[in-house]
Amino acid sequence: MTTTDLREQFGQIDIYLFDQLLRGRIAPGMRIVDAGCGSGRNIVYLLRNDYDVFGVDADANAVASVRSLAAALAPDLPSEHFRVEAIERMTFPDAFADVVLSNAVLHFATDDAQFEAMLGSMWRVLRPGGMLFCRLASSIGMADRMQPLEGRRCRLPDGSTRYLVDENLLSRLTEELGGEWLDPLKTTVVQNQRCMTTWVIRKPR
């Protein structure tokens, strides 16, 4: 299979999400909610392979793009699966999804209240036994290079401003949710400019 074939099959999928596919944790027939779906870069493979895919994003243009993508790759999937909604106010029912994805989204929270509201909404939508996959900016491995602004909002060496988690916070949240660790925390330090942490937990049955 060529690089072009791989790109067509998987799109620009996050490598850590690809790892979950390889390990069978995101299996055909599952219902997936992409919370903060953007234009759909992480769901190309899922759309191509008959997963029951849903998504929300606060950006109407992004939702229009992902609806076009879905129409091309999974024409039987209703456009209403993709909604212009804030993550903290998703309208999906309780225990709706087998998997909830949040890739490079939670670090845009403005404060603790919004972060906790987004997390609570995703956990509500997730069914018992389901998997929450989050990839988000953190201070792990680079805490001394982050410039505190207000609360957990920091300016990173790359000049961006993000809400940053750390190991203690993610461990505490996992315990408070009653979540089961599926993987240890994995953090990538990108040339001393920013850190991205992968947090994968299961909702108790």
Stockholm file with secondary structure:
# STOCKHOLM 1.0

chainA/1-205         MTTTDLREQFGQIDIYLFDQLLRGRIAPGMRIVDAGCGSGRNIVYLLRNDYDVFGVDADANAVASVRSLAAALAPDLPSEHFRVEAIERMTFPDAFADVVLSNAVLHFATDDAQFEAMLGSMWRVLRPGGMLFCRLASSIGMADRMQPLEGRRCRLPDGSTRYLVDENLLSRLTEELGGEWLDPLKTTVVQNQRCMTTWVIRKPR
#=GR chainA/1-205 SS CCHHHHHHHHTTCCHHHHHHHHTTSSCTTCEEEEETCTTCTTSHHHHHTTCEEEEEESCHHHHHHHHHHHHHHCTTSCGGGEEECCGGGCCSCTTCEEEEEEESCGGGCSSHHHHHHHHHHHHHHEEEEEEEEEEEEBCTTTGGGCEEEETTEEECTTSCEEECBCHHHHHHHHHHHTCEESSCCEEEEETTTEEEEEEEEECCC
#=GC SS_cons         CCHHHHHHHHTTCCHHHHHHHHTTSSCTTCEEEEETCTTCTTSHHHHHTTCEEEEEESCHHHHHHHHHHHHHHCTTSCGGGEEECCGGGCCSCTTCEEEEEEESCGGGCSSHHHHHHHHHHHHHHEEEEEEEEEEEEBCTTTGGGCEEEETTEEECTTSCEEECBCHHHHHHHHHHHTCEESSCCEEEEETTTEEEEEEEEECCC
//
